[in-house]
Amino acid sequence: MTDEGVQAALPHPAAGGAQAGGSGPKVVALGGGHGLYASLSALRMVTDRLTAVVTVADDGGSSGRLRRELGVLPPGDLRMALAALCGDDEWGSTWSEVVQHRFRSEGELHGHAVGNLLIVALWELLGDSVAGLEWVGRLLGAHGRVLPMASVPLDIVAEVELDGVISTVRGQVACALTPGRVQAISLVPEEPPARPEAVAAVLDADWVVFGPGSWFTSVLPHLKVPALARALHATRARRLVTLNLAPQPGETDDFSPQQHLEVLRQHAPDLSIDVVLADTGIVDDPGALEKSAAALDARLVMADVAASDGSPRHDPRRLASVLDEIFLQKR
């Protein structure tokens, strides 16, 4: 059967998990990688109307190889977002493990994640990145929708300061590994096209959630996609920032919580935030953090949202409980 025949034989997928008929607020979560995974793992307990808008700048590992070989969007962060949205039943937990599974071999498949290959196969079959992600979401029983933030693969360009000298590096992996402190980022291409579905989701949202995650390579890039940035400024949604539990090695070494907010303000000086959420254990100077939050027009909420084992991970249930309280106060 030809690709066209296969596509015609497939029924049209459902539009995704973030639907008008669901319960809870309409929430859009921005980011990528492990930070977005943590955010989505909590948010799916709070609302049935959830959309992830994911960075597409990864150039390392399995994603980087597929991107270079096939010219596709890097699928890895999209795969992780879908895995985070899987249910806790046997179907969801099994498929979450399957798509996250990486081959171990001496050959070309070594290091490739099953989910990356599945996503790219559907992209080739259907010819549309969003449709392919919807199909994977249906297979996984995902509790939400996953969208790329841009229509083309992106490169992150970072200005990195080391010992008073500023250098420029290109690529997400280079940004994360180059010694020094990242000062600012830009994207290549300079004005990438946003996915219209991502723009529409932001404009229709009740809440937009930034972070946690790698600040310069997962969170801030959304503000460098012009149409998406305009939507983030124009939306009537309330905006919430979830701060990291620890600095990101190679990106935000020695950053205080308030420095994360100051960098956000530098990259989007006209963007107002409604709530800044910080774990109680990371805040050494509540007054300074409250002042930085106020500079963004935000109120500071401090709560115990970290995992109880002492690792720098958010506990999904604790985070979900606090987010639910915040959302309820504004309904």
N, C-alpha and C positions, 0 to 999 in steps of 0.2 A: 504494500500500500504506500502511496506517495505521502510526503509530509502534509500536503493539502488534504488528502483523503483522511489521514489520521486526525487532523485538526477538525475536519467537518464531522467526524464520527464522535468526537468528544462532546458531551453536554457542556453548556456554559457554566463556569464556576459561580458559586455564590459570591457576592460582592465583598465578603470579608466579615470579620467579627465586629467591627465598630459600626453598628447599624442603628437606625432610628428606633427600632423595636426593642432594643436592649434596655437594660436597667443601669442606673448610675450615670454620672456625668460623661460627656464626650471628652476624652482625654487624648492628647497627642504627646507622645514621649519622643524626645530628640536625643540622638547620641549614636553609639556604636560599641561593639565589643562587649567586654565583661560588665562595664558600667551600665549600659542599656539593658543587658540581660538581668541585672539586679533590679533595675527600675521596673521592667516589665513583669518580672516574677512577683513583685508586690502589687503592681497596678491591676493585674488580671484578677486579683482577689477583691478589688474595690469596685470595678466597673466592667460591664460587658461591652462597652462602647469605647474600644481602645485601638489606637493607631500608632504604630512605631514609624518614625521617619528617620532613616538610617544613612549614615555617612557612606560614601562610595569612593574612598581614597586609598584603601588598603593596597599595598604593592608588595607584600611579603607572603611567604608560605604558599599554601595551596591557592589562595585567592590571587596572589601575584602571578603565579604560573599560568592560571587559566586566563587571567586578564591579558597577559602578554601574548599567549598562544592564540587566543580566540577573539581578542578585542572586545570582550564583554565587561560589564560592570563586575567589580570584585564581589563574589557572592558571600564571603565568609561572615561579615557582620550581619548581613541579611539572614543567613542561616541561623546564627546565634539568636537573633531576635525571634525567629519562628520557633526555635527550640524552647525559648523562655515562655512562649505562649501556649505550650502543650499542657494538656490537662494532667491531673494527678492520678487518673485512672490508669488501668493497664495499657490501654491503647496509647494514651498520651505519653506515658513514661517510656514505653517501648520505642515509639517513633522518635522521641527526643534523643534517646541513646543512639538510634540508628543514624539519624542525620548528623550527629556529632562525632560518630565513629570515624577514626582515621586509619587508613591502611598502613600496615607495616610490612615492608618488603625491601628487596634489593633492587627493584625495578622502578619504572616510571610512575607507578601508582603510589609510591611511598610518600606519606604525608598528606595525601589528598583526603579531604573529608567527604564522606558519602553524600551529605547534603549539598555540598558545593557542586558535585557532579550532577546530582538530580536537578538542582535549580538551573544549571547551565543547559542541561538537556531539554528542559521545558522551554527555556528561552529560545533555543534553536528551533524547536518544534512549533511553537506558537508565534514567534517573532515579536514578542512584547514582554518586557521585563515585569510589568505589573501583573499581567495575566498569568505568567509563569509562577510568580510568588503566590497568587491566589490559589492556584492549583496545589502547590505544596502545602499551603495553609489548610486546605480542605482535607488533604491526606492525613495531616498531623492532628486534625481537630483543633487547630489553633484558636485560642480565645482572643482574637483580635486580628488586625490587619497590619501587614508589613509593607512599607513603601520605600523605595530609594529616594534620597533627597534631590538627586539630579539625574538627568537623562543620559549623561555620559560619564565615563570614568574620570576621576579627578586626581591631580597631584597637589599635595600640600607643600608650599614653600615657606620655610621658617627662617627668621632671623634669630641667630643663636649667639649669645654673649658668653665669652670665656676670657677671664683675666683682662677685661676691658676692651677686648677685640670682638667686633661683630662680624660673623660670617653668615653666608646664606647657604642653606641646604635644601634639597628637593626630595620629596618622597616621604611617606609616612614612617617607614622603617628608619630612614636617616634622621628624621626629626626626633624619633624616640631614642636613638642610640648615640647621636652626636654629643660629645661632652659639652657641658655648658648649660645655660638657662635660656629657654625660648623666650623671646621678647614679643614677637608678633608673627602672625601667619597671613598668607594669601593663598589663592588657588590658581591653578593652571588647568584648563583655560580660565582667563581672568573673570569672565562673566558667564559661567556655565548655565545652561538651561535647567530650570527646576522641573521636576515631574509635576504636571498640573494637578494630579491627584493629591500630592503632598501639600501643595498650596491650598487646595480646596479644603483639605482636612484641617489645616491650621485655622483658616478663616471660619470654619464651622464649629470649632472646638469650644468647650466650656473652660478647659484648663490646658495649658501647654507646660510640659515639664522638661526642664533642662537638667542634665546630669542625673546621677553621678557618671564619671567616666574620665578618660584622658582629655584634659581640658582643651589642649591646643589641637589635638588630632581627631577628637570625636564630638566635642560639644560646640566649640566656637566655629568650625567650618560651616555650620548651618547659616550663620550670619554673614557668610561671604558669598552665598548664592543669591543674586539680586532679587529675583521674584519671591523666593522663600523669605528673605530678610524683610522685604516689604510686607509680606503677609504677617510675619511675626510682630511687626510694629503696628499693623492696622487691625489685627484681630481684636474682637471684643472679649476673647478668652482671658482669663486670669493666668498669670505666668508664675511658675514656681521653680526655684532652683534648689536642687538637692546637692549638697556639698559632699565631696569625697571624704573618706575616712583617713586617708593618708596621701602624701604627695606621690605623684607619678614619677618614678625614676626616669631621668633623662628629659622630662618635660617641666615638672613643677617641683624639682628638688628644693626642699626647705621653704616652700610656699606655706604661709599661714592661711587659714580659712578666708580671712578678709582679703588677702592678695588674690585669691581666685575671683572674688567679686570685683576687685579693682581692675583686673585684666578683662573681665566681661564688660565692664563699663568702658574701658578703652576701645574695645572692638565694636561696641554698639552704644555710643554715648546717649542716644535718644531713646533707648529701650528701657521702659519701666518694668519693674518686677513687683509682684504682689507679696510673695512669701519666699523667704530663704529658710530652708530646713537644714539644720546641722545636728550632728550627734553630740550629745552632751560631753562625751569623753574627749573630743578633739578640740574643744574650745578652751584655750588658756586665758583669753582676754575677751569676755562677753561684751564689754563696753565697746571695744574697738570693732568687733564683728557687727554689733548692732549699729554702729555708726556707718560702717561700709554698706550694710543692708539699707539703711535709711537714705544713703546717697543714690540708691536705685529705686527709691520710693517704696521699699519693701519692709514688712515687719519680719522680725526674726523669731523663728520657732526652734527651740532646742528640745530634743527628746532622745531617749535611748533607742537607737535604731540599729546599732551594730550587733553583729553576731556575738553570742555569749562566750565563744571559745577564745576570744581575744584577737582573732585574725581581722585584718582590715576589710571585712566584708559586711554588707548590710544584711540583716536578718529579714527575709521576705515578709514574715508575719508581723514583726514589729514595725517595719516600714509601712506595710499596708494599713495597720491600725492607725498610725499617725496621719498618713495621707487621707484616710477616710474621715478622720476628725476635721482636718483642714478643709476638705471638700464640702463636708456637711455644713460648716460654718458659713459658707458662701452660697449655699443653694437658696 
